[in-house]
Amino acid sequence: MFLGREREMAELERLYGQGRFQCFVLYGRRRVGKTTLLKEFCQGKDSIFFSAEVSNDKRNLDKFSQIVFSHYGAGEHTAFSSWANAWEYILLQQRDEPLVLVLDEFPYLAEKNPEILSNLQHAIDHELLSSRIFLVLCGSYVGFMEREVLGHKSPLFGRRTGQLHLKPLDYRRGCQFLDGFSREEQLLLYGALGGTPLYLSRVDDGKSLYENIVDIFLRPVSYFYDEPLFLLREELQEPATYNAILEAIASGASKANEIATRIGEPPAKCLKYIKTLRELDIVYKETPLGEKESSRRTLYGLSDNLFRFWYRYIFGNKTLLETDAWAVVWQKLILPDLPTYMGGIFEQVCRQYLLTANARGELPFLFTQIGRWWGTNPHSRRQEEIDLVATDGRQYIFGECKWRNEPMPLSVLETLQERADICRSKRGETWFALFSKSGFTDALQEAAREEHVLLVDLPALL
């Protein structure tokens, strides 16, 4: 079943339909669905699909040679002596016919043989450009792909004809995998698994939410019991410090100093490890909307819901889980904490809702920036926070998101209006967007009719 990537597939097909050379760069963290997307794209097309391995250059070239000769029915041949010879051979065989040529896990090739980038540049400039080859360079190390393949210092700079940073599905597309559950349960499962199609496909709609969490996460034999550790070991040589940082962030530490204190390491060392995690697309960096990236108020968070859930509830409780205490872990540790955990997930969902509505032109104006804001109230000297701020530089939408079991009261709007004045006292026309899991009180609904207030509940979100 191929769900959720129709938009990305349509773009690939559009480029393929142009009938000329393409150099397409596809990247995104592991398990996000890059290989599945490409294999689906290759269906019904003349294609060569090569997935590089963690090996030396000769071994990868030997395996690539075998795949190429097999594709053309050439029988036993001596392996290509160089990658340049491989490109020449493929061009000679294809002539003017189209071919999809996928080099999956491309960083494994480039790290062992940096010259492959220059070889490809030369081949594109002198031979491939006049062909109908659809070349795809695919990789999981986001930082490497952006720096060494897409970056301005890369030999391939300016040669690509398209690129896509493949990210997890947004909540709406992710929930396509979760038919049979209530809206609240769908968001809870999305909050635990994120938007990775492979992970969402593991949910059994014949079981309850509790049974799925137990079977997916809490049993020591389950698929996800060690999944984040496996992913880290594929990319990193020393996972111990990374594990400590991820657990600290998942548990609520968001500032560099807080993380360093929590794990007992110097801040400079933590920042070095965090930089690597950001390049792997596991950790994100956030500053208050409108402030520079170097802001002293920088916060860090986990990009993937699976990592958030796992490091918050599984990593530190393995002793309990390995004594079959998963029912106790669910009842005592997970269930009481879920409203707090889902608060951050709900903010993420509401931001995605605004981004989609903005792209469709369904909001009062077209915003160009969206983020969070936090700062000090000059009157009370307390820290204040606004969940969502969207602006075109003049007009503003301020948003508040509440994952609670009771209807949102009018006081939430009044508080948000006060915080908006602290955040931007000088601004143009202003709207307020209120998101609530459990609806809104009559008083708030009445106020919304008279002011610039958007009310969004679960049925509207899903």
Secondary structure, 3 states (H helix, E strand, C coil): CCCCCHHHHHHHHHHHCCCCCEEEEEECCCCCCHHHHHHHHHCCCCEEEEECCCCCHHHHHHHHHHHHHHHCCCCCCCCCCCHHHHHHHHHHHHCCCCEEEEEECHHHHHHHCCHHHHHHHHHHHHCHHHCCEEEEEEECCHHHHHHHHCCCCCCCCCCCCEEEECCCCCHHHHHHHHCCCCHHHHHHHHHHHCCCHHHHCCCCCCCCHHHHHHHHHHCCCCCCCCHHHHHHHHHCCCHHHHHHHHHHHHCCCCCHHHHHHHHCCCHHHHHHHHHHHHHCCCEEEECCCCCCCCCCCCEEEECCHHHHHHHHHCHHHHHHHCCCCHHHHHHHHHHHHHHHHHHHHHHHHHHHHHHHHHHCCCCCCCCCEEEEEEEECCCCCCEEEEEEEEECCCCEEEEEEECCCCCECHHHHHHHHHHHHHHCCCCCCEEEEEEECCCECHHHHHHHHHCCEEEEEHHHHC
